[in-house]
Every structure is written in C-alpha cells, then in structure tokens.
Amino acid sequence: MDDKVISHRRFLGKMERDMEADRQNDDHAAFVDKFRRYEALLEPDIGLIEQFYRALSAIGQHDEIIDYALLQMNAGRGHYDVHMRHLLEGLLSQERYFEVVEFSDHLMKEEIPHDFRIEVAALRHRAKKAIDEKKEAPMSEMPEVDADSYNDMQSYERMDFLKRIIEEADDRYRELIRNAAAGEDNPELLTFMLLYLRTAGDGNVLAIHKMGERIEVVPSELHDLEEGVFRSISARVMDEVEDRIPQFAESAAAMLMSHMLYCYPVEPPFETEDMVAAYLEEILGMVNIEYEVAAKPQAVSWIRALEQSIAGE
C-alpha cells in the first residue's frame, strides 16, 4: 500500500481520536472545529454527524444545525430521519414553533418509520404546547426597535422580528427596514424585508442587491411568495415528486422553498417547462432515478450554482 495512503489514514485516525477526546471532555467548540476539518477530507459517518449536531447544540449554534441539516437533505445523502429530527430540534431551540408544526404535519402524511413518527409527534407536541402557552399568556407589546437594536440582533432574531411585524401589519418600521434593506446582503433576510415593505404598502422605489445584481423594486407592486413563476414551478415539481418518490417529498419541498426565499423577487431566467425539467432531473438524480425528459443544461447549471450559493451563505 502506498505510504501516502497509509499516512493519510493515520492522520484521519488521529483526528477521530482527538474528536472523541473532545467529546468526552465536553469541549464542544474544539469538536466542531475538528469536525469541519475532518469533513473536508472525508465524508463522516452518521454517528459522527450526530455528535456534530449535539456539539453545535451545546454551543448554541442552532442556525448552523438548521443550515447543515437542510444541506444534507437537499444533497440526498441519506439518513433523512436523523437530519430532519435535528432540524426540528434546531427550530424548537429558536422558538420557531410554527415552522416545526408545519414540517411535522407534512412528515406525518408520509410513509415514515414508526420510531421516527413517534419522535416527530413528540417534537410537534412541544411546539404546539409552546404556541398555545403564548396564546394564553397576556399579549405583551413588542418593545420599540430602533436602528441600533436592530443591528445588534442575530440573524434569526431579525427574521423573527420581521415575521412578527409582517403578521401584525405594523407599519411603524417602514423607514427602518427600507434603510436596512438597501445594504442587506443576506438573501433570505432581504426577502422578508421586501415582504414586510409590501405588506406596509411602501410605494417608493428601492434599490437592492439580489442574485449578484443591483435591481430597483417598488415593494407594494411585488407579488406574494404564494404567487409568481417560482411558485408554479414548485407546484409542478412537487406533484411529480410526490407521485414518484413520496418519501423524498419533504426534502424536495425544503429545497424548493429555500430557493424561492433566496431568489425573491427574482424569477428563474428560463421558461417554466425548462425549470420543471431541470429541477426534476436534479431531484430524481439524487436518488439515482433518471428523468426521461432532457433538461436544458443551462437551467440545470443555474440550479446547481444556486445550491452552491446557498450552501456558502
């Protein structure tokens, strides 16, 4: 056997022993750092990935848990139940209870293993209980948010803030969000900023950067997420996925939703038929099923580039 191969295996073996030592010593940050370097060299087994999830949770990196779980499921790397369970737990830790309930309801309609179904039901119960408790509690008025306090928020806190003022149609923050949107480089946050400004009836031109380009929009004239070309593409793709590979439907839906949130209000630069074929080629290919309709290579490349951009966020 080549000396370089032996040396490489010894190096990986040492990294595995070091990670195990970090785990036993509860040095979660060190474990996470080593895992990232290890993963760059070798695809880790699911046991090691579960330890990575637990270490991230211990140091409060719930955003990364969610992003990593979505990435693994979108890539079709198997162990869907493990990644989805940690995704739901990450959302619970961020008090994103409605998303937990929504994901869980979709899962319960699928054919999933009995043990996993019990876990999902338990997580859904925790989320529903938290929602009910919030409803029963006296409604607290949201503290006033200014530019400084908004800038001090973590990304998930900004997202929760935006979702709340959208739901409450609170137009007090129109100027704050307009100013922040002009320099926002997080595509998903920018999407919710635009949805808020749309809800608030902002009819002024706003210059933003999306999909690598500077564009001008009038928020009040933008379509809703439930409308538009991307939504019709998603609906057609999901009809096909649910018919052919229902066990993969949740993962496909998460992928399509992440793409819509990332791109909004920009629509795919190809015809609907081309995008449907390209998405089906990509999604079916993840489970080694060949799609019988030839997809446009440029549309497939666009989807792959989008996935890489999302993964790099």
Secondary structure, DSSP 8 states (H G I E B T S, - for coil): --HHHHHHHHHHHHHHHHHHHHHHTT-HHHHHHHHHHHHHHS---HHHHHHHHHHHHHTT-HHHHHHHHHHHHHTT-S-HHHHHHHHHHHHHHTT-HHHHHHHHHHHHTS---HHHHHHHHHHHHHHHHHHHHHHHS---------HHHHHHS-HHHHHHHHHHHHHTT-GGGHHHHHHHHHH---HHHHHHHHHHHHHTT--S-EEEEETTEEEEE-GGGS--TTSHHHHHHHHHHHHHHHHH-GGGHHHHHHHHHHHHHHHTT---SS-HHHHHHHHHHHHHHHTT---SS---HHHHHHHHHHHHHHHT-
